[in-house]
Amino acid sequence: MAAPATPRPCLPHGATALLLLLTALATALACPHLRPRDATFPWHSLQLLQAMAPSPTQPCHHQPSFFPDALLHTTYPQQAAATALRILQHLFDTLSSPNTPQHWDAQARHDLLNNLQRYKHHLEQCLPDNATLFQGRGPRNLLLKVKKYFAHIQDLLRTHNHSACAWDHVRLEALICFQHVDTLIQRMK
């Protein structure tokens, strides 16, 4: 004779909450490897950027940085990771342009691009799939701000015909990006 069936409690909301908790935990556990293993990323990248793109010999009149400070006001580690990743992706695309100045050091540029690529790969491991990451308005708005920021950089380059001074401004913006990416990565913890 079979034992009487006991009713199982239905926990659809509990299961959803558990799944969200496990996703957050997996993300949190996937990201701490960034700091110890890549603690020298900002410093090394700054050195490579300086070696790659020395200041031009002619004086340039730069406008103030137009980095959107709102990008630094992320409230969640996943937002910080997604913002940092998108900044690095756009920075990689900009610095890998065939229009970079001839006086930039090719080996330092190659090393910097490899450094960016490796770090982007590490950040991608910290993020859940895009379907869950970009639900809601916060991250999407932040990523739109990143896109507008880099569109502004591209407009500056086009407006100044990719001049040495325009590229020097891009170099200065890249310095600021590295500093802010470091700040965002600290917020991922």
C-alpha positions as CSV (number, residue, x, y, z in Angstrom):
1,M,0.0,0.0,0.0
2,A,1.3,3.4,-1.0
3,A,1.8,6.1,1.5
4,P,-0.7,8.9,1.3
5,A,0.6,11.8,-0.8
6,T,1.5,14.8,1.2
7,P,0.7,18.1,-0.4
8,R,3.8,20.0,-1.5
9,P,3.8,23.7,-0.8
10,C,4.0,25.7,-4.0
11,L,6.8,28.3,-3.8
12,P,6.9,30.0,-7.1
13,H,7.8,33.4,-5.5
14,G,10.3,31.7,-3.2
15,A,11.9,29.9,-6.2
16,T,12.1,33.2,-8.1
17,A,13.7,34.9,-5.1
18,L,16.1,32.1,-4.7
19,L,17.1,32.2,-8.4
20,L,17.7,35.9,-8.2
21,L,19.7,35.5,-5.0
22,L,21.8,32.7,-6.6
23,T,22.4,34.9,-9.7
24,A,23.5,37.8,-7.5
25,L,25.7,35.5,-5.5
26,A,27.3,34.0,-8.6
27,T,27.9,37.5,-10.0
28,A,29.5,38.6,-6.7
29,L,31.7,35.5,-6.6
30,A,32.7,35.9,-10.2
31,C,33.9,39.5,-9.9
32,P,36.4,39.5,-6.9
33,H,39.0,38.0,-9.2
34,L,39.3,41.3,-11.0
35,R,41.0,43.3,-8.2
36,P,43.8,40.9,-7.1
37,R,44.7,39.6,-10.5
38,D,44.3,42.9,-12.4
39,A,45.0,45.5,-9.7
40,T,47.6,47.0,-12.0
41,F,45.2,47.5,-14.9
42,P,44.6,51.3,-14.4
43,W,48.3,52.0,-13.6
44,H,49.6,49.8,-16.4
45,S,47.1,51.2,-18.9
46,L,48.0,54.8,-18.0
47,Q,51.7,54.0,-18.5
48,L,50.9,52.3,-21.9
49,L,48.7,55.3,-22.9
50,Q,51.5,57.7,-22.1
51,A,54.0,55.6,-24.0
52,M,51.7,55.2,-26.9
53,A,50.5,58.7,-27.2
54,P,53.0,61.3,-26.0
55,S,51.7,64.9,-25.8
56,P,52.1,66.7,-29.1
57,T,55.0,69.2,-29.4
58,Q,52.6,72.0,-30.5
59,P,50.4,73.5,-27.8
60,C,46.8,72.4,-27.9
61,H,43.8,74.2,-26.5
62,H,41.7,71.6,-24.9
63,Q,38.1,71.9,-23.8
64,P,37.3,70.5,-20.4
65,S,36.5,66.8,-20.2
66,F,32.9,65.9,-21.1
67,F,32.8,62.7,-19.2
68,P,29.3,62.3,-17.8
69,D,29.6,62.2,-14.0
70,A,26.2,60.5,-13.8
71,L,28.0,57.3,-14.9
72,L,29.7,57.1,-11.5
73,H,26.5,57.2,-9.6
74,T,25.6,53.5,-10.1
75,T,23.9,51.8,-7.2
76,Y,24.4,48.1,-8.1
77,P,27.6,46.1,-8.8
78,Q,26.1,44.8,-12.0
79,Q,25.4,48.4,-13.2
80,A,29.0,49.3,-12.4
81,A,30.3,46.3,-14.2
82,A,28.1,46.9,-17.3
83,T,29.1,50.6,-17.3
84,A,32.8,49.8,-17.0
85,L,32.6,47.2,-19.7
86,R,30.8,49.5,-22.1
87,I,33.4,52.3,-21.5
88,L,36.2,49.8,-22.2
89,Q,34.5,48.5,-25.3
90,H,34.1,52.0,-26.8
91,L,37.6,53.0,-25.7
92,F,39.0,49.9,-27.4
93,D,37.0,50.8,-30.6
94,T,38.3,54.4,-30.5
95,L,41.9,53.6,-29.9
96,S,42.0,50.8,-32.5
97,S,40.9,53.3,-35.2
98,P,43.1,53.4,-38.3
99,N,43.1,57.2,-38.0
100,T,45.3,57.4,-35.0
101,P,48.2,59.7,-35.4
102,Q,51.4,58.4,-37.1
103,H,53.6,59.5,-34.2
104,W,51.9,57.2,-31.7
105,D,54.0,54.2,-30.8
106,A,52.6,51.1,-32.5
107,Q,53.9,48.6,-30.0
108,A,52.6,50.5,-26.9
109,R,49.2,50.9,-28.7
110,H,49.1,47.1,-29.4
111,D,49.9,46.3,-25.8
112,L,47.3,48.7,-24.6
113,L,44.6,47.3,-26.9
114,N,45.6,43.7,-25.7
115,N,45.3,45.0,-22.1
116,L,41.8,46.4,-22.8
117,Q,40.7,43.2,-24.5
118,R,41.8,41.1,-21.6
119,Y,40.1,43.3,-19.1
120,K,36.9,43.4,-21.1
121,H,36.9,39.6,-21.1
122,H,37.3,39.5,-17.3
123,L,34.4,42.0,-16.9
124,E,32.2,40.0,-19.2
125,Q,32.5,37.1,-16.9
126,C,31.1,39.2,-14.1
127,L,27.8,39.9,-15.9
128,P,24.7,37.8,-16.3
129,D,23.2,37.5,-19.7
130,N,22.0,40.7,-21.4
131,A,18.4,39.6,-21.0
132,T,18.5,40.0,-17.3
133,L,21.0,42.8,-17.1
134,F,19.2,45.3,-19.1
135,Q,15.7,44.9,-17.7
136,G,14.7,48.2,-16.1
137,R,15.7,51.7,-16.9
138,G,18.8,52.3,-14.8
139,P,21.5,50.3,-16.7
140,R,20.1,51.1,-20.1
141,N,20.2,54.9,-19.3
142,L,23.8,54.5,-18.1
143,L,24.8,52.7,-21.2
144,L,23.1,55.3,-23.4
145,K,25.1,58.0,-21.6
146,V,28.3,56.0,-22.4
147,K,27.3,55.8,-26.1
148,K,26.6,59.5,-26.2
149,Y,29.9,60.3,-24.6
150,F,31.9,58.3,-27.1
151,A,29.7,59.8,-30.0
152,H,30.9,63.2,-28.7
153,I,34.5,62.0,-28.9
154,Q,34.0,60.8,-32.4
155,D,32.4,64.1,-33.4
156,L,35.4,65.9,-31.9
157,L,37.8,63.9,-34.0
158,R,35.7,64.4,-37.2
159,T,35.3,68.1,-36.6
160,H,39.1,68.5,-36.2
161,N,39.9,66.2,-39.0
162,H,41.6,63.7,-36.7
163,S,44.3,66.3,-35.9
164,A,47.1,65.6,-33.4
165,C,45.5,68.0,-31.0
166,A,42.1,66.2,-31.3
167,W,43.8,62.9,-30.7
168,D,45.6,64.4,-27.7
169,H,42.2,65.3,-26.3
170,V,41.1,61.7,-26.8
171,R,44.2,60.6,-24.9
172,L,43.2,62.9,-22.0
173,E,39.7,61.5,-22.1
174,A,41.1,58.0,-22.1
175,L,43.1,58.9,-18.9
176,I,39.9,60.0,-17.3
177,C,38.1,56.9,-18.5
178,F,40.7,54.6,-16.9
179,Q,40.4,56.5,-13.6
180,H,36.6,56.2,-13.7
181,V,36.7,52.5,-14.7
182,D,38.8,51.9,-11.6
183,T,36.2,53.7,-9.5
184,L,33.4,51.6,-11.1
185,I,35.3,48.4,-10.5
186,Q,35.7,49.3,-6.8
187,R,31.9,49.7,-6.7
188,M,31.5,46.2,-8.0
189,K,32.7,44.7,-4.7
